[in-house]
Amino acid sequence: MKKLYNYLKISMLCVSMVACTQMPGNPPPAVAPAAPAAPIVYPPQAASALTIDSAQSLIAVTVRRGGLLARLGHDHLVASRHVSGTVSPTQNRADFQFRLDQLTVDEAELRIAAGLEKQPSADAIDGTRNNMLTRVLDAERYPLVTVHAERGATGQPLQVAITLHGVTRIMAIPAEIRETAGVMTVTGSVNLKQSDFGITPFSVMAGALAVQDQLELRFTLVAK
């Protein structure tokens, strides 16, 4: 009975530590590291470019749990409130970036807005953030996420190049753009796959408890 109790205790400890990363002692299958993205050089922004207001801008990513034992894990909300860059209305383009080490995890108000369950403990959040940065995103080696976006004809999605984890992917992202009194606000959402950027989603117990490959990203960018 004591052995059974200890086994259950260890299993539940693994469940409580579910995050977006691989845990110590249970390394992921060996995979080739993502090849560094070749630098993309864009023409300089026009002198009339607007500056992104970090205080009013937000990028939020919902990370969903998966696997047969998904009910025992937690969904997470990762966010950046430190987006910097410029938007050029005359050139129909934007260039911006944010640092991975400035990401927040499971802010209470953002979890509520995303419809997630009760707030994890402070220790659980710290563990999730540390594992995410060190074991999944390799933030020391790839500290920045950079984005280049171009607007086409009215009603058409933005053409966006995202560089994450040393890999660049180009995609079309629907967005709503509002311009009033010298202020531009861009809002939208898109689903991304971690594996498209050379990232291996977290899993334990042979995949019975895992993080889904797909991420749900929503954004609000305000430029003045």
C-alpha positions in Angstrom: 0.0 0.0 0.0 2.8 2.4 0.8 4.4 1.8 -2.6 1.1 2.4 -4.3 0.7 5.7 -2.4 4.1 6.8 -3.4 3.5 6.0 -7.0 0.2 8.0 -7.0 2.0 10.9 -5.3 4.7 11.0 -7.9 2.2 10.8 -10.7 0.2 13.7 -9.4 3.3 15.8 -9.0 4.1 15.3 -12.7 0.6 16.3 -13.5 0.7 19.5 -11.5 3.9 20.6 -13.3 2.4 20.5 -16.8 3.6 23.5 -18.7 4.8 24.4 -22.2 8.1 22.5 -21.7 9.9 19.3 -21.1 10.7 18.6 -17.4 14.1 17.7 -15.9 14.7 14.0 -15.9 12.4 13.4 -18.9 14.1 14.8 -21.9 12.3 15.0 -25.3 13.3 12.7 -28.2 16.5 13.9 -29.9 15.7 16.4 -32.7 17.9 18.4 -34.9 18.1 22.1 -33.6 16.2 24.6 -35.7 18.4 26.2 -38.3 19.0 29.9 -37.7 16.8 32.0 -40.0 18.7 34.0 -42.7 18.4 37.7 -41.9 15.7 39.5 -43.9 16.5 43.1 -44.8 13.6 45.4 -45.4 13.7 49.0 -46.8 13.8 51.6 -44.1 10.5 52.9 -42.7 9.2 56.2 -44.0 9.8 59.4 -41.9 6.1 59.5 -41.2 6.0 56.1 -39.5 4.0 55.7 -36.3 5.5 54.2 -33.1 3.9 51.2 -31.4 2.6 52.1 -27.9 3.6 49.2 -25.7 1.3 50.4 -22.9 -1.7 49.9 -25.1 -0.5 46.9 -27.1 -0.8 43.2 -26.2 0.0 39.8 -27.7 -1.6 36.9 -25.9 -1.2 33.2 -26.6 -3.4 30.5 -25.2 -1.7 27.1 -24.8 -4.1 24.2 -24.5 -3.5 20.9 -22.8 -4.0 17.6 -24.6 -3.7 13.8 -24.3 -5.9 11.2 -22.7 -5.3 12.7 -19.3 -5.8 16.3 -20.4 -8.4 16.9 -17.7 -5.6 16.6 -15.1 -3.5 19.4 -16.6 -3.9 23.1 -17.1 -4.3 25.5 -20.0 -1.9 28.5 -19.9 -2.0 32.1 -21.1 1.3 33.6 -22.2 1.5 37.3 -23.0 3.8 40.1 -24.1 3.1 43.7 -23.0 6.4 45.0 -24.3 6.0 45.2 -28.1 8.2 47.7 -29.8 8.4 48.8 -33.4 6.9 51.0 -36.1 4.0 51.2 -38.5 4.1 53.0 -41.8 0.6 53.8 -43.1 2.0 55.2 -46.4 4.1 52.1 -47.0 1.4 49.7 -45.8 3.8 47.9 -43.5 4.8 47.3 -39.9 8.0 46.0 -38.2 8.0 45.1 -34.6 9.5 42.7 -32.0 9.3 41.5 -28.4 11.6 39.8 -26.0 10.8 36.3 -24.8 12.3 37.0 -21.3 9.7 39.7 -20.9 6.7 37.3 -21.4 4.2 36.9 -18.6 2.5 33.7 -17.7 -1.1 33.3 -16.5 -2.0 36.8 -15.6 -5.3 36.5 -13.8 -7.2 39.1 -15.9 -6.0 37.6 -19.2 -7.0 34.1 -18.1 -10.4 35.3 -17.3 -10.7 37.1 -20.7 -9.7 33.8 -22.4 -12.2 31.8 -20.4 -9.6 29.7 -18.6 -10.1 27.9 -15.3 -9.0 28.9 -11.9 -5.7 30.7 -11.4 -2.6 28.5 -10.8 -0.5 29.1 -7.8 2.4 31.5 -7.9 4.9 28.7 -7.6 3.3 26.8 -10.5 3.4 29.9 -12.6 7.1 30.5 -11.9 7.9 26.9 -12.8 5.9 27.1 -16.0 7.6 30.3 -17.1 11.1 29.0 -16.3 10.6 25.8 -18.1 9.0 27.5 -21.1 11.9 29.9 -21.5 14.8 27.5 -20.9 13.6 24.1 -22.1 11.2 24.9 -25.0 11.9 28.4 -26.4 15.6 28.4 -25.6 15.3 32.2 -25.0 18.9 32.7 -24.2 19.8 31.6 -27.8 16.8 33.1 -29.5 15.8 36.0 -27.3 13.6 37.9 -29.8 10.4 37.3 -31.8 10.4 39.6 -34.8 7.5 40.3 -37.1 7.2 42.0 -40.5 3.7 42.7 -41.8 2.4 44.2 -45.1 -1.1 45.3 -45.9 -2.6 44.6 -49.3 -5.9 45.6 -50.8 -8.8 46.6 -48.5 -10.4 43.5 -47.0 -7.4 41.3 -47.7 -5.4 39.6 -44.8 -2.0 40.9 -43.8 1.0 39.1 -45.2 3.1 38.4 -42.1 6.6 37.0 -41.7 7.2 35.7 -38.1 10.6 34.8 -36.9 10.6 32.6 -33.7 13.2 30.1 -32.4 15.4 30.9 -35.3 12.8 29.9 -37.9 10.8 32.3 -40.2 7.3 31.5 -41.4 5.2 33.6 -43.7 1.4 33.5 -43.4 -1.8 35.4 -44.2 -3.5 36.8 -41.0 -6.9 38.4 -41.0 -6.9 41.7 -39.1 -9.1 44.7 -38.4 -7.4 48.0 -38.9 -8.8 51.3 -37.6 -7.2 54.7 -38.1 -8.4 57.8 -36.3 -6.7 61.1 -35.4 -3.2 59.9 -36.0 -3.7 56.6 -34.1 -3.8 53.2 -35.8 -5.2 50.1 -34.0 -4.7 46.7 -35.4 -6.5 43.6 -33.9 -6.8 40.0 -35.0 -6.1 36.4 -34.2 -4.3 33.4 -35.7 -3.5 29.8 -34.8 0.1 28.7 -35.0 1.9 25.4 -34.6 4.9 25.1 -32.4 6.4 22.4 -34.6 6.4 24.8 -37.6 9.0 26.8 -35.7 11.1 23.8 -34.7 9.6 23.6 -31.2 8.7 20.3 -29.6 5.5 20.5 -27.6 5.7 19.2 -24.0 4.4 15.8 -23.0 4.7 13.2 -20.2 3.6 9.7 -19.6 4.1 8.7 -23.3 1.8 11.5 -24.4 -1.1 10.8 -22.1 -0.6 14.3 -20.7 0.7 16.8 -23.2 0.6 20.4 -24.6 -1.2 20.7 -27.9 1.0 21.7 -30.9 -1.5 24.4 -31.9 -1.3 27.8 -30.2 -4.1 30.4 -30.2 -2.7 33.9 -30.6 -4.6 37.2 -30.5 -3.2 40.6 -30.7 -3.9 44.3 -30.3 -1.3 46.8 -31.6 -1.7 50.5 -31.1 0.6 52.9 -33.0 0.7 56.7 -32.6 
